[in-house]
Amino acid sequence: MNSQIIHLPFGRQVFPQALFSVLLLSASAILLFISFYFSNLLAPFQNKFSVPSSSTLSTLLLLPNTSSSSSSSSSSFVSSSLSSFPFSTSSSSSSSSTSTSDKKCNISKGEWIRDPKEPYYSNITCWMIQEHQNCMKYGRPDMEFLNWRWKPDGCELPAFEPVRFLELVRGKSLAFVGDSLARNHMQSLMCLLSRVEYPKDISNTSDENFKHMFYTNYNFTISIFWSPFLIKARETNPQSSSRVNYMWNLYLDEVDTNWANQIDEFDYLIISAGNWFTRPSLFYEKGHLIGCNYCDQYNNVTQLTLHYSHREAFKTAFHAINKLKKFKGIIFLRTLSPSHFENGEWNKGGNCVRQRPFQRNETTFEGFELEFYKAQIEEFKVAKEEGRKKGLEFRLLDTTEAMVLRPDGHPSRYGHWAQENVTLYNDCVHWCLPGPVDVWNSFLLYNL
């Protein structure tokens, strides 16, 4: 028996059985789409007693999803002392409430993830790069170290926004106090800001260790005060040909007035130190010699080690700040910046030639640098409590874990021309500009 044929528009024909199948499939697809769409649309409002207004609903649906589950790679460090960084930094200094929950974001713990974006600046666009950190200029062949960004566990660290930063500090002043890594930090900040404005040098000296840079359009000043020990220090033989191994006199209970007497009017102060305490030193308290470090030639002097002088220096520096009567600014501690010498010490052929970040289970954080880090956090906590009683605010820039994972970010031998007739060790202490050090200023902006 011949089946009936249904005539459709435009001369089309179809058997009834086929038409039924097509309609059934179409209806199923429509139902699946509606189910999927509305389940995702209404997901944010499950378990709620009331439905938001249409305007509120639109706003919520435009918010980015920042609650992605952490992967196995963002778990605690495996076989590494980084698995238990000794102190939580989830205070207001390194965390803040998100806009959608009461959860805290600890930006100091995380991992480096690949990000192929171009760097914010180069040695061409920024003229404020210290020569020894100008890795691009001196021919570093790999640029892979620039293609990573810091991803905190469970949240995002926003990219540095120079306009936003300058608006926040309009009419204010910022001082860096510390060693050459403080200068490294300052130059990174100025290079990041160079996308908006170049500063004017208003220094009354040509000494790179005591610079004052002014941003005219924002009435903002950045200053650097060289103080590698933070306390009063004197060279025992300043005419020595070696500027590394000669003895230092460290006055552990006397702050360095070269910076402490200059900061009254500053709105922000960033303190950092660490590397210089490894030098041979004699320790003085109340004007009397009490001990030393790397001082075998002094038979009658107690060996107190570098840990003692380092802790006492931070204690003295923080105490001096809390005693200032006119200073009303915010104090930041930028924690220890680790070195990455491998296959030898700094003066015995050690180098840093890796071309990518460590994963968390690939390295350890140990030795004197770990002890320095602990001491800095402990003294910071004491100073913060003391400052709170006097109306001063201390905040933490805990960049240490992020930088432990970046052995690839140092200049190594690319801080001078290969053919230069100079005696320079491989630099695995400072950081290339641009490079991983730029994240310090993302931490700073986040905390402002």
C-alpha positions in Angstrom: 0.0 0.0 0.0 1.4 3.4 -1.0 2.2 5.7 2.0 0.6 9.1 2.0 3.0 11.9 1.0 2.7 15.3 2.8 3.3 18.3 0.6 5.4 21.1 2.1 5.9 24.7 0.9 8.3 25.3 -2.0 7.5 22.0 -3.6 9.0 19.9 -0.8 7.6 16.4 0.0 8.0 14.2 3.0 6.6 10.9 4.3 4.7 11.1 7.6 7.1 8.7 9.4 10.1 10.8 8.6 8.3 14.1 9.6 7.6 12.6 13.0 11.2 11.7 13.6 12.4 15.1 12.5 9.9 16.8 14.8 10.9 14.6 17.8 14.6 15.3 17.3 14.0 19.0 17.1 11.9 19.1 20.2 14.5 17.1 22.1 17.2 19.5 21.1 15.2 22.5 22.1 14.4 21.0 25.5 18.0 20.2 26.1 19.1 23.8 25.2 16.4 25.3 27.5 17.4 23.0 30.4 21.1 23.8 30.0 20.6 27.5 29.7 18.3 27.9 32.6 20.3 25.6 34.9 23.4 27.9 34.3 21.4 31.1 34.5 19.8 30.2 37.8 22.9 28.5 39.4 24.0 31.7 41.2 20.6 31.9 42.9 20.1 28.4 44.2 19.2 28.1 47.9 18.2 31.8 47.9 14.9 32.9 49.4 14.4 35.8 46.9 15.1 36.5 43.3 17.3 39.5 42.6 16.0 42.3 40.4 16.8 42.2 36.7 19.5 44.8 37.1 21.2 42.9 39.9 20.9 39.7 38.0 22.7 41.3 35.0 25.5 42.6 37.2 26.0 39.2 38.8 26.1 37.4 35.5 28.9 39.7 34.3 31.2 39.0 37.2 34.2 36.8 36.4 34.4 33.4 38.0 37.3 33.4 40.5 36.3 30.3 42.4 37.9 27.7 40.2 39.0 24.6 42.1 42.6 24.3 42.9 44.5 21.6 41.0 47.0 19.1 42.3 49.8 21.5 41.2 48.4 24.1 43.7 48.6 21.8 46.7 51.2 22.0 49.4 54.8 21.8 48.3 55.9 18.2 48.0 59.3 17.2 49.3 60.1 20.9 49.9 60.3 23.1 52.9 58.2 25.5 50.9 55.3 23.2 51.8 55.1 24.8 55.2 56.2 28.4 54.8 56.5 29.1 58.5 54.0 31.9 58.8 50.6 32.7 57.6 50.4 35.9 55.7 46.6 36.1 55.4 46.3 39.3 57.4 45.1 42.5 55.9 48.6 43.2 54.7 48.6 40.5 52.1 44.9 39.6 51.7 41.6 41.3 51.2 37.9 40.4 51.0 36.6 39.5 47.6 33.6 41.2 46.3 31.4 38.1 46.4 32.5 36.3 49.6 34.2 36.7 52.9 37.1 34.4 51.8 40.6 35.9 52.1 43.0 35.9 49.2 46.6 35.1 50.3 48.5 36.4 47.2 51.9 35.3 48.6 51.2 31.6 48.0 50.7 30.3 44.5 52.5 29.3 41.3 53.8 30.7 38.1 51.7 29.9 35.1 52.5 30.5 31.4 51.4 33.9 30.0 52.6 34.8 26.5 51.8 38.5 26.8 54.5 41.0 25.9 56.3 42.6 28.9 55.1 46.0 30.1 58.3 47.7 29.0 61.7 47.0 27.5 65.2 48.4 27.8 64.3 50.7 24.9 61.2 52.2 26.5 62.6 52.5 30.0 65.9 54.3 30.5 65.9 53.7 34.3 67.3 50.2 34.3 70.5 49.6 36.2 73.2 48.4 33.8 73.8 45.1 35.6 70.1 44.2 35.4 69.7 45.2 31.8 69.6 41.6 30.5 68.1 42.5 27.1 70.7 45.1 26.3 73.6 42.6 27.1 72.3 39.8 24.9 70.4 37.4 27.1 69.4 34.9 24.3 66.2 33.4 25.9 63.1 35.5 26.5 61.0 32.6 27.9 61.5 34.0 31.5 59.2 36.9 30.6 56.3 34.6 29.6 55.0 33.8 33.1 52.6 35.4 35.6 52.1 34.8 39.3 48.8 33.0 40.1 47.9 32.9 43.8 46.1 29.9 45.1 42.3 30.3 44.8 42.3 33.8 43.4 43.8 36.2 40.9 46.5 38.9 41.3 45.4 41.7 39.0 48.0 42.9 36.5 49.8 46.1 37.4 47.9 49.2 36.2 50.1 52.3 36.1 47.3 54.8 35.8 45.5 53.3 38.7 48.7 53.2 40.8 49.5 56.8 40.1 46.0 57.9 40.9 46.2 56.1 44.3 49.5 57.9 45.1 48.6 61.3 43.7 50.1 64.0 46.0 52.0 61.4 48.1 55.5 60.1 48.5 57.1 56.7 48.7 60.6 55.8 50.1 62.6 52.6 49.5 65.1 51.7 52.2 67.5 48.9 51.8 70.3 47.5 49.6 70.6 47.1 45.8 67.5 44.9 45.7 65.5 47.8 47.0 66.9 49.8 44.1 66.0 46.9 41.8 62.5 47.2 43.1 62.3 51.0 42.7 63.6 50.8 39.1 61.0 48.1 38.3 58.3 50.4 39.6 59.5 53.4 37.5 59.7 51.3 34.4 56.2 50.1 34.9 55.0 53.7 35.4 56.9 54.8 32.3 53.9 53.7 30.1 52.2 56.8 31.6 54.9 59.2 32.6 58.7 59.5 33.0 59.8 61.0 36.3 62.0 64.1 36.7 65.2 63.6 38.7 65.1 66.2 41.6 68.0 64.6 43.5 70.6 66.9 45.1 73.2 64.3 44.4 74.5 62.2 41.5 74.7 59.1 43.9 72.4 56.4 42.6 71.9 55.2 46.1 70.1 58.4 47.2 67.8 59.4 44.4 64.5 61.4 44.4 62.3 61.1 41.4 59.2 63.3 40.8 56.1 62.6 38.7 55.0 66.1 37.8 51.4 65.3 36.6 50.7 63.4 39.8 52.7 65.3 42.3 54.2 62.0 43.4 57.8 61.4 44.6 59.8 58.1 44.7 63.0 58.1 46.8 65.7 55.6 47.5 67.8 55.5 50.7 70.8 53.2 50.6 71.1 51.2 53.8 72.1 47.6 53.3 72.1 46.8 57.0 69.3 49.2 58.1 71.5 50.1 61.1 74.6 52.1 61.6 77.5 50.4 59.8 81.2 51.3 59.2 83.7 49.8 56.9 86.9 48.8 58.7 89.0 49.2 55.6 87.2 51.3 53.0 90.3 51.5 50.8 90.5 47.7 50.4 90.5 46.4 46.8 87.9 43.8 47.8 84.5 45.4 48.6 83.1 42.0 49.7 85.4 40.3 52.1 86.6 43.2 54.3 85.2 43.5 57.8 82.3 45.6 58.8 81.5 47.2 62.2 77.8 46.8 62.8 76.2 48.8 65.7 73.2 46.6 66.3 71.3 49.0 68.6 71.7 52.1 66.5 69.6 52.8 63.5 71.1 54.2 60.3 70.2 57.9 60.5 70.8 58.3 56.8 67.3 57.1 56.3 65.7 57.2 59.7 66.1 61.0 59.9 64.7 61.6 56.4 61.3 59.8 56.4 59.1 61.9 58.6 57.1 63.3 55.7 56.8 60.2 53.6 53.4 58.5 53.1 54.8 55.1 52.3 58.0 53.3 53.4 59.2 50.0 52.0 61.9 48.3 54.1 64.0 45.4 52.9 67.4 43.9 53.6 69.2 40.5 53.9 72.1 39.9 51.5 74.7 42.1 53.2 74.5 40.2 56.5 76.6 37.4 55.1 79.7 39.7 55.1 82.4 39.4 57.8 81.3 41.7 60.7 82.1 42.8 64.2 79.0 43.4 66.4 78.6 46.3 68.8 75.9 47.1 71.3 76.0 50.2 73.6 79.4 51.0 72.0 81.0 47.7 73.1 82.2 44.8 71.0 80.0 41.8 71.8 80.5 39.4 69.0 81.3 38.8 65.3 80.5 36.8 62.2 83.2 35.2 59.9 85.9 36.5 62.2 88.4 33.6 62.9 91.2 36.1 63.2 89.6 37.5 66.4 90.3 34.8 69.0 88.8 36.6 72.0 85.5 37.6 70.3 82.3 35.5 70.5 81.0 34.1 67.2 77.4 35.1 67.2 76.7 34.3 63.5 74.9 36.3 60.8 71.5 35.3 62.2 72.0 37.4 65.3 73.0 40.6 63.5 70.2 40.2 61.0 67.5 39.8 63.6 68.8 42.6 65.8 69.0 45.0 62.8 65.4 44.5 61.9 64.4 44.8 65.5 66.3 48.1 65.8 64.9 49.5 62.5 61.3 48.7 63.3 61.7 50.1 66.8 63.2 53.3 65.4 60.2 53.8 63.1 57.7 53.3 65.9 59.6 55.9 68.0 59.3 58.6 65.3 57.0 61.4 66.5 56.2 63.0 63.1 56.0 60.0 60.8 52.4 58.9 60.1 52.9 56.9 56.9 52.3 53.2 56.1 55.3 50.8 56.5 55.7 47.9 54.2 58.2 45.0 54.8 59.2 43.4 51.5 60.4 40.0 52.6 63.7 38.3 51.7 64.6 38.0 48.0 66.3 34.6 47.5 69.4 33.9 45.4 69.7 30.9 43.1 73.4 29.9 42.7 73.9 26.4 41.5 77.0 24.3 41.0 79.1 26.5 43.3 78.9 29.5 45.5 78.8 33.0 44.2 82.6 33.3 44.1 83.3 29.7 43.2 81.7 29.4 39.8 78.1 29.3 40.9 75.6 30.3 38.2 71.9 30.5 37.4 71.1 29.3 33.8 67.6 27.8 34.1 65.1 29.0 31.6 61.8 28.4 33.3 60.3 28.7 36.8 60.5 25.9 39.4 57.3 23.9 40.1 56.6 23.7 43.8 58.0 20.1 44.2 61.2 20.9 42.4 63.1 23.0 44.9 63.6 23.6 48.6 63.8 26.7 50.7 66.3 26.2 53.4 69.5 27.3 55.1 70.3 30.9 56.2 67.8 32.4 53.8 64.9 30.5 55.4 66.1 31.6 58.8 66.3 35.2 57.6 62.8 35.0 56.3 61.5 33.6 59.6 63.3 36.3 61.6 61.9 39.1 59.4 58.3 37.9 59.8 58.7 37.5 63.5 60.1 41.0 64.0 57.5 42.4 61.7 54.7 40.9 63.8 56.2 42.5 67.0 56.6 45.9 65.3 53.1 45.7 63.8 51.6 45.2 67.3 53.7 48.0 68.7 52.8 50.3 65.9 49.1 49.6 66.2 49.2 51.0 69.8 50.7 54.2 68.4 48.4 54.5 65.3 51.0 53.3 62.8 50.1 50.7 60.1 52.5 47.9 59.1 51.8 45.9 56.0 53.5 42.9 54.5 54.8 42.4 51.0 55.6 38.7 51.3 57.2 38.1 47.9 59.6 35.4 49.0 57.7 32.2 48.0 57.0 33.7 44.5 60.7 34.5 44.0 62.0 31.2 45.4 60.4 29.6 42.3 62.1 31.9 39.8 65.7 30.7 39.3 65.4 31.9 35.7 64.9 35.6 36.4 68.5 36.6 37.3 71.0 38.3 35.0 73.7 35.6 35.4 76.4 36.9 33.1 74.1 39.2 31.1 74.8 42.3 33.0 77.8 43.4 30.9 79.2 42.7 27.5 80.9 39.3 27.2 84.1 40.8 25.7 84.5 43.4 28.4 87.7 43.2 30.4 86.0 43.2 33.8 86.0 40.8 36.7 82.3 40.2 37.6 80.7 37.2 39.2 77.6 35.6 37.8 74.7 37.6 39.2 72.1 35.2 40.7 71.0 37.8 43.4 69.5 40.7 41.4 66.7 40.4 38.9 66.5 41.2 35.2 64.4 44.2 34.1 61.8 43.5 32.8 61.4 40.2 34.7 59.8 38.4 37.6 60.7 41.2 40.0 57.9 43.3 38.4 55.4 41.2 40.4 56.6 43.0 43.5 54.8 46.1 42.3 51.7 44.1 41.6 51.9 43.0 45.2 52.3 46.7 46.2 49.4 47.9 44.2 47.2 45.1 45.6 48.1 46.2 49.1 47.4 49.9 48.4 
